[in-house]
Amino acid sequence: MPQVTWAVTVYAMALMSTMMLWERWADRIGRVSIFLWGLLLFGLSSALCRASSSLTLLIAARAVQGLSAAMVQATAASLVTTAVAPERRNLSLGALAVFQGLGPIAGPSIGGLVLAVMY
């Protein structure tokens, strides 16, 4: 496998392998704090991806992105179910599922478009 494909693979591996771990930790220390830490870490790791000067640093930053995305995804549905009124819960969970499904599809396309315009 070419080394650059690890930038994609490590994200997916980190996301899938830690999601249940973050769900468990969210039950123990709080969903909101795990969610907010996940957002913060995702933003920081995204900046680190942008600033990476080597493939190794990019792969490491993508791993942190995967971990932090798992933190957000693991807690998002439970936050919606506790914060949204029961009569709007189905709609809210449906919208969450749509956006979580569109992220992996739209993200690379939008990223490619941004790169094509900027460079």
Phi and psi restraints in degrees (range 20) as a CNS / XPLOR table:
assign (resid 1 and name C) (resid 2 and name N)
       (resid 2 and name CA) (resid 2 and name C) 1.0 -59.5 20.0 2
assign (resid 2 and name N) (resid 2 and name CA)
       (resid 2 and name C) (resid 3 and name N) 1.0 147.9 20.0 2
assign (resid 2 and name C) (resid 3 and name N)
       (resid 3 and name CA) (resid 3 and name C) 1.0 -62.6 20.0 2
assign (resid 3 and name N) (resid 3 and name CA)
       (resid 3 and name C) (resid 4 and name N) 1.0 -32.5 20.0 2
assign (resid 3 and name C) (resid 4 and name N)
       (resid 4 and name CA) (resid 4 and name C) 1.0 -67.7 20.0 2
assign (resid 4 and name N) (resid 4 and name CA)
       (resid 4 and name C) (resid 5 and name N) 1.0 -25.5 20.0 2
assign (resid 4 and name C) (resid 5 and name N)
       (resid 5 and name CA) (resid 5 and name C) 1.0 -67.8 20.0 2
assign (resid 5 and name N) (resid 5 and name CA)
       (resid 5 and name C) (resid 6 and name N) 1.0 -18.1 20.0 2
assign (resid 5 and name C) (resid 6 and name N)
       (resid 6 and name CA) (resid 6 and name C) 1.0 -64.6 20.0 2
assign (resid 6 and name N) (resid 6 and name CA)
       (resid 6 and name C) (resid 7 and name N) 1.0 -25.6 20.0 2
assign (resid 6 and name C) (resid 7 and name N)
       (resid 7 and name CA) (resid 7 and name C) 1.0 -62.6 20.0 2
assign (resid 7 and name N) (resid 7 and name CA)
       (resid 7 and name C) (resid 8 and name N) 1.0 -32.0 20.0 2
assign (resid 7 and name C) (resid 8 and name N)
       (resid 8 and name CA) (resid 8 and name C) 1.0 -86.9 20.0 2
assign (resid 8 and name N) (resid 8 and name CA)
       (resid 8 and name C) (resid 9 and name N) 1.0 -44.7 20.0 2
assign (resid 8 and name C) (resid 9 and name N)
       (resid 9 and name CA) (resid 9 and name C) 1.0 -64.8 20.0 2
assign (resid 9 and name N) (resid 9 and name CA)
       (resid 9 and name C) (resid 10 and name N) 1.0 -42.7 20.0 2
assign (resid 9 and name C) (resid 10 and name N)
       (resid 10 and name CA) (resid 10 and name C) 1.0 -65.7 20.0 2
assign (resid 10 and name N) (resid 10 and name CA)
       (resid 10 and name C) (resid 11 and name N) 1.0 -32.6 20.0 2
assign (resid 10 and name C) (resid 11 and name N)
       (resid 11 and name CA) (resid 11 and name C) 1.0 -61.4 20.0 2
assign (resid 11 and name N) (resid 11 and name CA)
       (resid 11 and name C) (resid 12 and name N) 1.0 -51.0 20.0 2
assign (resid 11 and name C) (resid 12 and name N)
       (resid 12 and name CA) (resid 12 and name C) 1.0 -64.2 20.0 2
assign (resid 12 and name N) (resid 12 and name CA)
       (resid 12 and name C) (resid 13 and name N) 1.0 -39.9 20.0 2
assign (resid 12 and name C) (resid 13 and name N)
       (resid 13 and name CA) (resid 13 and name C) 1.0 -64.0 20.0 2
assign (resid 13 and name N) (resid 13 and name CA)
       (resid 13 and name C) (resid 14 and name N) 1.0 -44.4 20.0 2
assign (resid 13 and name C) (resid 14 and name N)
       (resid 14 and name CA) (resid 14 and name C) 1.0 -66.2 20.0 2
assign (resid 14 and name N) (resid 14 and name CA)
       (resid 14 and name C) (resid 15 and name N) 1.0 -40.5 20.0 2
assign (resid 14 and name C) (resid 15 and name N)
       (resid 15 and name CA) (resid 15 and name C) 1.0 -62.8 20.0 2
assign (resid 15 and name N) (resid 15 and name CA)
       (resid 15 and name C) (resid 16 and name N) 1.0 -53.2 20.0 2
assign (resid 15 and name C) (resid 16 and name N)
       (resid 16 and name CA) (resid 16 and name C) 1.0 -72.1 20.0 2
assign (resid 16 and name N) (resid 16 and name CA)
       (resid 16 and name C) (resid 17 and name N) 1.0 -33.2 20.0 2
assign (resid 16 and name C) (resid 17 and name N)
       (resid 17 and name CA) (resid 17 and name C) 1.0 -80.4 20.0 2
assign (resid 17 and name N) (resid 17 and name CA)
       (resid 17 and name C) (resid 18 and name N) 1.0 -15.1 20.0 2
assign (resid 17 and name C) (resid 18 and name N)
       (resid 18 and name CA) (resid 18 and name C) 1.0 -115.9 20.0 2
assign (resid 18 and name N) (resid 18 and name CA)
       (resid 18 and name C) (resid 19 and name N) 1.0 -2.5 20.0 2
assign (resid 18 and name C) (resid 19 and name N)
       (resid 19 and name CA) (resid 19 and name C) 1.0 -60.8 20.0 2
assign (resid 19 and name N) (resid 19 and name CA)
       (resid 19 and name C) (resid 20 and name N) 1.0 -45.9 20.0 2
assign (resid 19 and name C) (resid 20 and name N)
       (resid 20 and name CA) (resid 20 and name C) 1.0 -68.2 20.0 2
assign (resid 20 and name N) (resid 20 and name CA)
       (resid 20 and name C) (resid 21 and name N) 1.0 -31.5 20.0 2
assign (resid 20 and name C) (resid 21 and name N)
       (resid 21 and name CA) (resid 21 and name C) 1.0 -61.8 20.0 2
assign (resid 21 and name N) (resid 21 and name CA)
       (resid 21 and name C) (resid 22 and name N) 1.0 -44.4 20.0 2
assign (resid 21 and name C) (resid 22 and name N)
       (resid 22 and name CA) (resid 22 and name C) 1.0 -68.7 20.0 2
assign (resid 22 and name N) (resid 22 and name CA)
       (resid 22 and name C) (resid 23 and name N) 1.0 -33.4 20.0 2
assign (resid 22 and name C) (resid 23 and name N)
       (resid 23 and name CA) (resid 23 and name C) 1.0 -62.1 20.0 2
assign (resid 23 and name N) (resid 23 and name CA)
       (resid 23 and name C) (resid 24 and name N) 1.0 -42.5 20.0 2
assign (resid 23 and name C) (resid 24 and name N)
       (resid 24 and name CA) (resid 24 and name C) 1.0 -65.1 20.0 2
assign (resid 24 and name N) (resid 24 and name CA)
       (resid 24 and name C) (resid 25 and name N) 1.0 -45.2 20.0 2
assign (resid 24 and name C) (resid 25 and name N)
       (resid 25 and name CA) (resid 25 and name C) 1.0 -65.1 20.0 2
assign (resid 25 and name N) (resid 25 and name CA)
       (resid 25 and name C) (resid 26 and name N) 1.0 -34.5 20.0 2
assign (resid 25 and name C) (resid 26 and name N)
       (resid 26 and name CA) (resid 26 and name C) 1.0 -64.1 20.0 2
assign (resid 26 and name N) (resid 26 and name CA)
       (resid 26 and name C) (resid 27 and name N) 1.0 -36.1 20.0 2
assign (resid 26 and name C) (resid 27 and name N)
       (resid 27 and name CA) (resid 27 and name C) 1.0 -65.6 20.0 2
assign (resid 27 and name N) (resid 27 and name CA)
       (resid 27 and name C) (resid 28 and name N) 1.0 -31.9 20.0 2
assign (resid 27 and name C) (resid 28 and name N)
       (resid 28 and name CA) (resid 28 and name C) 1.0 -83.9 20.0 2
assign (resid 28 and name N) (resid 28 and name CA)
       (resid 28 and name C) (resid 29 and name N) 1.0 -45.4 20.0 2
assign (resid 28 and name C) (resid 29 and name N)
       (resid 29 and name CA) (resid 29 and name C) 1.0 -111.2 20.0 2
assign (resid 29 and name N) (resid 29 and name CA)
       (resid 29 and name C) (resid 30 and name N) 1.0 -5.8 20.0 2
assign (resid 29 and name C) (resid 30 and name N)
       (resid 30 and name CA) (resid 30 and name C) 1.0 119.2 20.0 2
assign (resid 30 and name N) (resid 30 and name CA)
       (resid 30 and name C) (resid 31 and name N) 1.0 131.8 20.0 2
assign (resid 30 and name C) (resid 31 and name N)
       (resid 31 and name CA) (resid 31 and name C) 1.0 -67.7 20.0 2
assign (resid 31 and name N) (resid 31 and name CA)
       (resid 31 and name C) (resid 32 and name N) 1.0 -41.6 20.0 2
assign (resid 31 and name C) (resid 32 and name N)
       (resid 32 and name CA) (resid 32 and name C) 1.0 -64.0 20.0 2
assign (resid 32 and name N) (resid 32 and name CA)
       (resid 32 and name C) (resid 33 and name N) 1.0 -43.3 20.0 2
assign (resid 32 and name C) (resid 33 and name N)
       (resid 33 and name CA) (resid 33 and name C) 1.0 -66.7 20.0 2
assign (resid 33 and name N) (resid 33 and name CA)
       (resid 33 and name C) (resid 34 and name N) 1.0 -40.6 20.0 2
assign (resid 33 and name C) (resid 34 and name N)
       (resid 34 and name CA) (resid 34 and name C) 1.0 -63.8 20.0 2
assign (resid 34 and name N) (resid 34 and name CA)
       (resid 34 and name C) (resid 35 and name N) 1.0 -42.3 20.0 2
assign (resid 34 and name C) (resid 35 and name N)
       (resid 35 and name CA) (resid 35 and name C) 1.0 -61.4 20.0 2
assign (resid 35 and name N) (resid 35 and name CA)
       (resid 35 and name C) (resid 36 and name N) 1.0 -48.7 20.0 2
assign (resid 35 and name C) (resid 36 and name N)
       (resid 36 and name CA) (resid 36 and name C) 1.0 -66.5 20.0 2
assign (resid 36 and name N) (resid 36 and name CA)
       (resid 36 and name C) (resid 37 and name N) 1.0 -40.5 20.0 2
assign (resid 36 and name C) (resid 37 and name N)
       (resid 37 and name CA) (resid 37 and name C) 1.0 -62.8 20.0 2
assign (resid 37 and name N) (resid 37 and name CA)
       (resid 37 and name C) (resid 38 and name N) 1.0 -37.4 20.0 2
assign (resid 37 and name C) (resid 38 and name N)
       (resid 38 and name CA) (resid 38 and name C) 1.0 -63.0 20.0 2
assign (resid 38 and name N) (resid 38 and name CA)
       (resid 38 and name C) (resid 39 and name N) 1.0 -43.5 20.0 2
assign (resid 38 and name C) (resid 39 and name N)
       (resid 39 and name CA) (resid 39 and name C) 1.0 -62.3 20.0 2
assign (resid 39 and name N) (resid 39 and name CA)
       (resid 39 and name C) (resid 40 and name N) 1.0 -45.1 20.0 2
assign (resid 39 and name C) (resid 40 and name N)
       (resid 40 and name CA) (resid 40 and name C) 1.0 -61.8 20.0 2
assign (resid 40 and name N) (resid 40 and name CA)
       (resid 40 and name C) (resid 41 and name N) 1.0 -48.3 20.0 2
assign (resid 40 and name C) (resid 41 and name N)
       (resid 41 and name CA) (resid 41 and name C) 1.0 -65.0 20.0 2
assign (resid 41 and name N) (resid 41 and name CA)
       (resid 41 and name C) (resid 42 and name N) 1.0 -35.8 20.0 2
assign (resid 41 and name C) (resid 42 and name N)
       (resid 42 and name CA) (resid 42 and name C) 1.0 -64.9 20.0 2
assign (resid 42 and name N) (resid 42 and name CA)
       (resid 42 and name C) (resid 43 and name N) 1.0 -43.3 20.0 2
assign (resid 42 and name C) (resid 43 and name N)
       (resid 43 and name CA) (resid 43 and name C) 1.0 -62.9 20.0 2
assign (resid 43 and name N) (resid 43 and name CA)
       (resid 43 and name C) (resid 44 and name N) 1.0 -44.2 20.0 2
assign (resid 43 and name C) (resid 44 and name N)
       (resid 44 and name CA) (resid 44 and name C) 1.0 -65.5 20.0 2
assign (resid 44 and name N) (resid 44 and name CA)
       (resid 44 and name C) (resid 45 and name N) 1.0 -42.2 20.0 2
assign (resid 44 and name C) (resid 45 and name N)
       (resid 45 and name CA) (resid 45 and name C) 1.0 -69.6 20.0 2
assign (resid 45 and name N) (resid 45 and name CA)
       (resid 45 and name C) (resid 46 and name N) 1.0 -29.9 20.0 2
assign (resid 45 and name C) (resid 46 and name N)
       (resid 46 and name CA) (resid 46 and name C) 1.0 -65.7 20.0 2
assign (resid 46 and name N) (resid 46 and name CA)
       (resid 46 and name C) (resid 47 and name N) 1.0 -41.7 20.0 2
assign (resid 46 and name C) (resid 47 and name N)
       (resid 47 and name CA) (resid 47 and name C) 1.0 -64.7 20.0 2
assign (resid 47 and name N) (resid 47 and name CA)
       (resid 47 and name C) (resid 48 and name N) 1.0 -37.0 20.0 2
assign (resid 47 and name C) (resid 48 and name N)
       (resid 48 and name CA) (resid 48 and name C) 1.0 -66.9 20.0 2
assign (resid 48 and name N) (resid 48 and name CA)
       (resid 48 and name C) (resid 49 and name N) 1.0 -37.1 20.0 2
assign (resid 48 and name C) (resid 49 and name N)
       (resid 49 and name CA) (resid 49 and name C) 1.0 -60.6 20.0 2
assign (resid 49 and name N) (resid 49 and name CA)
       (resid 49 and name C) (resid 50 and name N) 1.0 -44.1 20.0 2
assign (resid 49 and name C) (resid 50 and name N)
       (resid 50 and name CA) (resid 50 and name C) 1.0 -64.8 20.0 2
assign (resid 50 and name N) (resid 50 and name CA)
       (resid 50 and name C) (resid 51 and name N) 1.0 -36.4 20.0 2
assign (resid 50 and name C) (resid 51 and name N)
       (resid 51 and name CA) (resid 51 and name C) 1.0 -90.5 20.0 2
assign (resid 51 and name N) (resid 51 and name CA)
       (resid 51 and name C) (resid 52 and name N) 1.0 -2.9 20.0 2
assign (resid 51 and name C) (resid 52 and name N)
       (resid 52 and name CA) (resid 52 and name C) 1.0 -63.8 20.0 2
assign (resid 52 and name N) (resid 52 and name CA)
       (resid 52 and name C) (resid 53 and name N) 1.0 134.7 20.0 2
assign (resid 52 and name C) (resid 53 and name N)
       (resid 53 and name CA) (resid 53 and name C) 1.0 -103.7 20.0 2
assign (resid 53 and name N) (resid 53 and name CA)
       (resid 53 and name C) (resid 54 and name N) 1.0 -3.6 20.0 2
assign (resid 53 and name C) (resid 54 and name N)
       (resid 54 and name CA) (resid 54 and name C) 1.0 -141.9 20.0 2
assign (resid 54 and name N) (resid 54 and name CA)
       (resid 54 and name C) (resid 55 and name N) 1.0 161.8 20.0 2
assign (resid 54 and name C) (resid 55 and name N)
       (resid 55 and name CA) (resid 55 and name C) 1.0 -66.8 20.0 2
assign (resid 55 and name N) (resid 55 and name CA)
       (resid 55 and name C) (resid 56 and name N) 1.0 -34.7 20.0 2
assign (resid 55 and name C) (resid 56 and name N)
       (resid 56 and name CA) (resid 56 and name C) 1.0 -62.8 20.0 2
assign (resid 56 and name N) (resid 56 and name CA)
       (resid 56 and name C) (resid 57 and name N) 1.0 -44.7 20.0 2
assign (resid 56 and name C) (resid 57 and name N)
       (resid 57 and name CA) (resid 57 and name C) 1.0 -65.7 20.0 2
assign (resid 57 and name N) (resid 57 and name CA)
       (resid 57 and name C) (resid 58 and name N) 1.0 -37.8 20.0 2
assign (resid 57 and name C) (resid 58 and name N)
       (resid 58 and name CA) (resid 58 and name C) 1.0 -62.5 20.0 2
assign (resid 58 and name N) (resid 58 and name CA)
       (resid 58 and name C) (resid 59 and name N) 1.0 -44.2 20.0 2
assign (resid 58 and name C) (resid 59 and name N)
       (resid 59 and name CA) (resid 59 and name C) 1.0 -63.9 20.0 2
assign (resid 59 and name N) (resid 59 and name CA)
       (resid 59 and name C) (resid 60 and name N) 1.0 -41.5 20.0 2
assign (resid 59 and name C) (resid 60 and name N)
       (resid 60 and name CA) (resid 60 and name C) 1.0 -64.3 20.0 2
assign (resid 60 and name N) (resid 60 and name CA)
       (resid 60 and name C) (resid 61 and name N) 1.0 -42.5 20.0 2
assign (resid 60 and name C) (resid 61 and name N)
       (resid 61 and name CA) (resid 61 and name C) 1.0 -65.7 20.0 2
assign (resid 61 and name N) (resid 61 and name CA)
       (resid 61 and name C) (resid 62 and name N) 1.0 -37.1 20.0 2
assign (resid 61 and name C) (resid 62 and name N)
       (resid 62 and name CA) (resid 62 and name C) 1.0 -66.4 20.0 2
assign (resid 62 and name N) (resid 62 and name CA)
       (resid 62 and name C) (resid 63 and name N) 1.0 -33.5 20.0 2
assign (resid 62 and name C) (resid 63 and name N)
       (resid 63 and name CA) (resid 63 and name C) 1.0 -63.8 20.0 2
assign (resid 63 and name N) (resid 63 and name CA)
       (resid 63 and name C) (resid 64 and name N) 1.0 -42.2 20.0 2
assign (resid 63 and name C) (resid 64 and name N)
       (resid 64 and name CA) (resid 64 and name C) 1.0 -66.2 20.0 2
assign (resid 64 and name N) (resid 64 and name CA)
       (resid 64 and name C) (resid 65 and name N) 1.0 -36.4 20.0 2
assign (resid 64 and name C) (resid 65 and name N)
       (resid 65 and name CA) (resid 65 and name C) 1.0 -60.6 20.0 2
assign (resid 65 and name N) (resid 65 and name CA)
       (resid 65 and name C) (resid 66 and name N) 1.0 -43.0 20.0 2
assign (resid 65 and name C) (resid 66 and name N)
       (resid 66 and name CA) (resid 66 and name C) 1.0 -63.0 20.0 2
assign (resid 66 and name N) (resid 66 and name CA)
       (resid 66 and name C) (resid 67 and name N) 1.0 -43.0 20.0 2
assign (resid 66 and name C) (resid 67 and name N)
       (resid 67 and name CA) (resid 67 and name C) 1.0 -61.1 20.0 2
assign (resid 67 and name N) (resid 67 and name CA)
       (resid 67 and name C) (resid 68 and name N) 1.0 -45.1 20.0 2
assign (resid 67 and name C) (resid 68 and name N)
       (resid 68 and name CA) (resid 68 and name C) 1.0 -72.8 20.0 2
assign (resid 68 and name N) (resid 68 and name CA)
       (resid 68 and name C) (resid 69 and name N) 1.0 -33.3 20.0 2
assign (resid 68 and name C) (resid 69 and name N)
       (resid 69 and name CA) (resid 69 and name C) 1.0 -64.7 20.0 2
assign (resid 69 and name N) (resid 69 and name CA)
       (resid 69 and name C) (resid 70 and name N) 1.0 -36.0 20.0 2
assign (resid 69 and name C) (resid 70 and name N)
       (resid 70 and name CA) (resid 70 and name C) 1.0 -64.6 20.0 2
assign (resid 70 and name N) (resid 70 and name CA)
       (resid 70 and name C) (resid 71 and name N) 1.0 -36.9 20.0 2
assign (resid 70 and name C) (resid 71 and name N)
       (resid 71 and name CA) (resid 71 and name C) 1.0 -61.7 20.0 2
assign (resid 71 and name N) (resid 71 and name CA)
       (resid 71 and name C) (resid 72 and name N) 1.0 -43.4 20.0 2
assign (resid 71 and name C) (resid 72 and name N)
       (resid 72 and name CA) (resid 72 and name C) 1.0 -70.4 20.0 2
assign (resid 72 and name N) (resid 72 and name CA)
       (resid 72 and name C) (resid 73 and name N) 1.0 -47.9 20.0 2
assign (resid 72 and name C) (resid 73 and name N)
       (resid 73 and name CA) (resid 73 and name C) 1.0 -67.7 20.0 2
assign (resid 73 and name N) (resid 73 and name CA)
       (resid 73 and name C) (resid 74 and name N) 1.0 -33.5 20.0 2
assign (resid 73 and name C) (resid 74 and name N)
       (resid 74 and name CA) (resid 74 and name C) 1.0 -68.6 20.0 2
assign (resid 74 and name N) (resid 74 and name CA)
       (resid 74 and name C) (resid 75 and name N) 1.0 -28.2 20.0 2
assign (resid 74 and name C) (resid 75 and name N)
       (resid 75 and name CA) (resid 75 and name C) 1.0 -104.2 20.0 2
assign (resid 75 and name N) (resid 75 and name CA)
       (resid 75 and name C) (resid 76 and name N) 1.0 -14.9 20.0 2
assign (resid 75 and name C) (resid 76 and name N)
       (resid 76 and name CA) (resid 76 and name C) 1.0 -61.3 20.0 2
assign (resid 76 and name N) (resid 76 and name CA)
       (resid 76 and name C) (resid 77 and name N) 1.0 -48.4 20.0 2
assign (resid 76 and name C) (resid 77 and name N)
       (resid 77 and name CA) (resid 77 and name C) 1.0 -65.1 20.0 2
assign (resid 77 and name N) (resid 77 and name CA)
       (resid 77 and name C) (resid 78 and name N) 1.0 -39.7 20.0 2
assign (resid 77 and name C) (resid 78 and name N)
       (resid 78 and name CA) (resid 78 and name C) 1.0 -69.2 20.0 2
assign (resid 78 and name N) (resid 78 and name CA)
       (resid 78 and name C) (resid 79 and name N) 1.0 -32.6 20.0 2
assign (resid 78 and name C) (resid 79 and name N)
       (resid 79 and name CA) (resid 79 and name C) 1.0 -67.5 20.0 2
assign (resid 79 and name N) (resid 79 and name CA)
       (resid 79 and name C) (resid 80 and name N) 1.0 -39.5 20.0 2
assign (resid 79 and name C) (resid 80 and name N)
       (resid 80 and name CA) (resid 80 and name C) 1.0 -63.6 20.0 2
assign (resid 80 and name N) (resid 80 and name CA)
       (resid 80 and name C) (resid 81 and name N) 1.0 -44.0 20.0 2
assign (resid 80 and name C) (resid 81 and name N)
       (resid 81 and name CA) (resid 81 and name C) 1.0 -67.7 20.0 2
assign (resid 81 and name N) (resid 81 and name CA)
       (resid 81 and name C) (resid 82 and name N) 1.0 -26.8 20.0 2
assign (resid 81 and name C) (resid 82 and name N)
       (resid 82 and name CA) (resid 82 and name C) 1.0 -90.2 20.0 2
assign (resid 82 and name N) (resid 82 and name CA)
       (resid 82 and name C) (resid 83 and name N) 1.0 -23.7 20.0 2
assign (resid 82 and name C) (resid 83 and name N)
       (resid 83 and name CA) (resid 83 and name C) 1.0 -97.6 20.0 2
assign (resid 83 and name N) (resid 83 and name CA)
       (resid 83 and name C) (resid 84 and name N) 1.0 -18.8 20.0 2
assign (resid 83 and name C) (resid 84 and name N)
       (resid 84 and name CA) (resid 84 and name C) 1.0 -103.9 20.0 2
assign (resid 84 and name N) (resid 84 and name CA)
       (resid 84 and name C) (resid 85 and name N) 1.0 141.4 20.0 2
assign (resid 84 and name C) (resid 85 and name N)
       (resid 85 and name CA) (resid 85 and name C) 1.0 -60.7 20.0 2
assign (resid 85 and name N) (resid 85 and name CA)
       (resid 85 and name C) (resid 86 and name N) 1.0 146.6 20.0 2
assign (resid 85 and name C) (resid 86 and name N)
       (resid 86 and name CA) (resid 86 and name C) 1.0 -55.1 20.0 2
assign (resid 86 and name N) (resid 86 and name CA)
       (resid 86 and name C) (resid 87 and name N) 1.0 -35.0 20.0 2
assign (resid 86 and name C) (resid 87 and name N)
       (resid 87 and name CA) (resid 87 and name C) 1.0 -72.7 20.0 2
assign (resid 87 and name N) (resid 87 and name CA)
       (resid 87 and name C) (resid 88 and name N) 1.0 -16.6 20.0 2
assign (resid 87 and name C) (resid 88 and name N)
       (resid 88 and name CA) (resid 88 and name C) 1.0 -110.6 20.0 2
assign (resid 88 and name N) (resid 88 and name CA)
       (resid 88 and name C) (resid 89 and name N) 1.0 1.9 20.0 2
assign (resid 88 and name C) (resid 89 and name N)
       (resid 89 and name CA) (resid 89 and name C) 1.0 -63.9 20.0 2
assign (resid 89 and name N) (resid 89 and name CA)
       (resid 89 and name C) (resid 90 and name N) 1.0 -43.5 20.0 2
assign (resid 89 and name C) (resid 90 and name N)
       (resid 90 and name CA) (resid 90 and name C) 1.0 -61.5 20.0 2
assign (resid 90 and name N) (resid 90 and name CA)
       (resid 90 and name C) (resid 91 and name N) 1.0 -44.2 20.0 2
assign (resid 90 and name C) (resid 91 and name N)
       (resid 91 and name CA) (resid 91 and name C) 1.0 -62.3 20.0 2
assign (resid 91 and name N) (resid 91 and name CA)
       (resid 91 and name C) (resid 92 and name N) 1.0 -43.2 20.0 2
assign (resid 91 and name C) (resid 92 and name N)
       (resid 92 and name CA) (resid 92 and name C) 1.0 -65.9 20.0 2
assign (resid 92 and name N) (resid 92 and name CA)
       (resid 92 and name C) (resid 93 and name N) 1.0 -43.5 20.0 2
assign (resid 92 and name C) (resid 93 and name N)
       (resid 93 and name CA) (resid 93 and name C) 1.0 -66.8 20.0 2
assign (resid 93 and name N) (resid 93 and name CA)
       (resid 93 and name C) (resid 94 and name N) 1.0 -34.5 20.0 2
assign (resid 93 and name C) (resid 94 and name N)
       (resid 94 and name CA) (resid 94 and name C) 1.0 -64.6 20.0 2
assign (resid 94 and name N) (resid 94 and name CA)
       (resid 94 and name C) (resid 95 and name N) 1.0 -43.8 20.0 2
assign (resid 94 and name C) (resid 95 and name N)
       (resid 95 and name CA) (resid 95 and name C) 1.0 -63.9 20.0 2
assign (resid 95 and name N) (resid 95 and name CA)
       (resid 95 and name C) (resid 96 and name N) 1.0 -40.9 20.0 2
assign (resid 95 and name C) (resid 96 and name N)
       (resid 96 and name CA) (resid 96 and name C) 1.0 -60.2 20.0 2
assign (resid 96 and name N) (resid 96 and name CA)
       (resid 96 and name C) (resid 97 and name N) 1.0 -44.4 20.0 2
assign (resid 96 and name C) (resid 97 and name N)
       (resid 97 and name CA) (resid 97 and name C) 1.0 -63.2 20.0 2
assign (resid 97 and name N) (resid 97 and name CA)
       (resid 97 and name C) (resid 98 and name N) 1.0 -39.8 20.0 2
assign (resid 97 and name C) (resid 98 and name N)
       (resid 98 and name CA) (resid 98 and name C) 1.0 -63.0 20.0 2
assign (resid 98 and name N) (resid 98 and name CA)
       (resid 98 and name C) (resid 99 and name N) 1.0 -46.9 20.0 2
assign (resid 98 and name C) (resid 99 and name N)
       (resid 99 and name CA) (resid 99 and name C) 1.0 -70.6 20.0 2
assign (resid 99 and name N) (resid 99 and name CA)
       (resid 99 and name C) (resid 100 and name N) 1.0 -34.2 20.0 2
assign (resid 99 and name C) (resid 100 and name N)
       (resid 100 and name CA) (resid 100 and name C) 1.0 -68.5 20.0 2
assign (resid 100 and name N) (resid 100 and name CA)
       (resid 100 and name C) (resid 101 and name N) 1.0 -30.6 20.0 2
assign (resid 100 and name C) (resid 101 and name N)
       (resid 101 and name CA) (resid 101 and name C) 1.0 -76.9 20.0 2
assign (resid 101 and name N) (resid 101 and name CA)
       (resid 101 and name C) (resid 102 and name N) 1.0 -34.1 20.0 2
assign (resid 101 and name C) (resid 102 and name N)
       (resid 102 and name CA) (resid 102 and name C) 1.0 -75.8 20.0 2
assign (resid 102 and name N) (resid 102 and name CA)
       (resid 102 and name C) (resid 103 and name N) 1.0 -26.0 20.0 2
assign (resid 102 and name C) (resid 103 and name N)
       (resid 103 and name CA) (resid 103 and name C) 1.0 -53.7 20.0 2
assign (resid 103 and name N) (resid 103 and name CA)
       (resid 103 and name C) (resid 104 and name N) 1.0 -54.5 20.0 2
assign (resid 103 and name C) (resid 104 and name N)
       (resid 104 and name CA) (resid 104 and name C) 1.0 -66.4 20.0 2
assign (resid 104 and name N) (resid 104 and name CA)
       (resid 104 and name C) (resid 105 and name N) 1.0 -21.0 20.0 2
assign (resid 104 and name C) (resid 105 and name N)
       (resid 105 and name CA) (resid 105 and name C) 1.0 -87.1 20.0 2
assign (resid 105 and name N) (resid 105 and name CA)
       (resid 105 and name C) (resid 106 and name N) 1.0 -48.4 20.0 2
assign (resid 105 and name C) (resid 106 and name N)
       (resid 106 and name CA) (resid 106 and name C) 1.0 -79.0 20.0 2
assign (resid 106 and name N) (resid 106 and name CA)
       (resid 106 and name C) (resid 107 and name N) 1.0 -31.4 20.0 2
assign (resid 106 and name C) (resid 107 and name N)
       (resid 107 and name CA) (resid 107 and name C) 1.0 -55.1 20.0 2
assign (resid 107 and name N) (resid 107 and name CA)
       (resid 107 and name C) (resid 108 and name N) 1.0 -55.9 20.0 2
assign (resid 107 and name C) (resid 108 and name N)
       (resid 108 and name CA) (resid 108 and name C) 1.0 -63.2 20.0 2
assign (resid 108 and name N) (resid 108 and name CA)
       (resid 108 and name C) (resid 109 and name N) 1.0 -35.2 20.0 2
assign (resid 108 and name C) (resid 109 and name N)
       (resid 109 and name CA) (resid 109 and name C) 1.0 -66.3 20.0 2
assign (resid 109 and name N) (resid 109 and name CA)
       (resid 109 and name C) (resid 110 and name N) 1.0 -45.8 20.0 2
assign (resid 109 and name C) (resid 110 and name N)
       (resid 110 and name CA) (resid 110 and name C) 1.0 -66.2 20.0 2
assign (resid 110 and name N) (resid 110 and name CA)
       (resid 110 and name C) (resid 111 and name N) 1.0 -40.7 20.0 2
assign (resid 110 and name C) (resid 111 and name N)
       (resid 111 and name CA) (resid 111 and name C) 1.0 -60.1 20.0 2
assign (resid 111 and name N) (resid 111 and name CA)
       (resid 111 and name C) (resid 112 and name N) 1.0 -42.6 20.0 2
assign (resid 111 and name C) (resid 112 and name N)
       (resid 112 and name CA) (resid 112 and name C) 1.0 -64.5 20.0 2
assign (resid 112 and name N) (resid 112 and name CA)
       (resid 112 and name C) (resid 113 and name N) 1.0 -39.9 20.0 2
assign (resid 112 and name C) (resid 113 and name N)
       (resid 113 and name CA) (resid 113 and name C) 1.0 -64.0 20.0 2
assign (resid 113 and name N) (resid 113 and name CA)
       (resid 113 and name C) (resid 114 and name N) 1.0 -43.7 20.0 2
assign (resid 113 and name C) (resid 114 and name N)
       (resid 114 and name CA) (resid 114 and name C) 1.0 -61.4 20.0 2
assign (resid 114 and name N) (resid 114 and name CA)
       (resid 114 and name C) (resid 115 and name N) 1.0 -44.9 20.0 2
assign (resid 114 and name C) (resid 115 and name N)
       (resid 115 and name CA) (resid 115 and name C) 1.0 -63.3 20.0 2
assign (resid 115 and name N) (resid 115 and name CA)
       (resid 115 and name C) (resid 116 and name N) 1.0 -39.6 20.0 2
assign (resid 115 and name C) (resid 116 and name N)
       (resid 116 and name CA) (resid 116 and name C) 1.0 -64.6 20.0 2
assign (resid 116 and name N) (resid 116 and name CA)
       (resid 116 and name C) (resid 117 and name N) 1.0 -36.3 20.0 2
assign (resid 116 and name C) (resid 117 and name N)
       (resid 117 and name CA) (resid 117 and name C) 1.0 -76.8 20.0 2
assign (resid 117 and name N) (resid 117 and name CA)
       (resid 117 and name C) (resid 118 and name N) 1.0 -40.2 20.0 2
assign (resid 117 and name C) (resid 118 and name N)
       (resid 118 and name CA) (resid 118 and name C) 1.0 -75.5 20.0 2
assign (resid 118 and name N) (resid 118 and name CA)
       (resid 118 and name C) (resid 119 and name N) 1.0 -32.6 20.0 2
